[in-house]
Amino acid sequence: MIENVIWPVYLDRDRTRSEGRRVPLDDAVDDPAVDEIATAVGQVGYDAVIERDAAYPREHDPRGRVLVHGADDASKNDLVRAVAAYVTILRD
């Protein structure tokens, strides 16, 4: 089973691509939280586990991360873009 990791920085509008953002600015959100990312992962159809004490390697403050189980059939890029779309919907 492949386990994917989604860090909040992947969806963060305030970060550049070189700082870790993986989605286009149009799909990015302000200050994404692991709780809403985990909810979006569930909406996409996968199981999510939140690790709140994890810090992205290029950041000093721990914002957490979301482990995604069961996403064997999706590429990481497709998964992150789908999650970003659901986070945007959840905020509306």
NORNOR-V667555 format. One line per field, one symbol per residue. phi: phi as a letter, one per 40 degrees, with the letter a starting at -180 (. if undefined). psi: psi as a letter, one per 40 degrees, with the letter a starting at -180 (. if undefined). burial: 1 if it has 16 or more other C-alpha atoms within 10 Angstrom, else 0. A space follows every 10 residues. Layout:
# NORNOR-V667555
phi = ???
psi = ???
burial = ???
This chain:
# NORNOR-V667555
phi = .cbcbbcdcd bcccbcccch cbbcdcccbc fcbccccccc cccchbcbbc bcccbddcbc ccbgabcbbg cccbcccccc cccccccccc cc
psi = hhhihhiddd ehdeiideee heiiddeiih giiddddddd ddddeiiihh hdeihhdeid hheiihhhie fdeiiddddd dddddddddd e.
burial = 0001111111 1110100001 1110001110 0111111111 1000011101 0000110000 0011111110 1000000011 1111111100 00
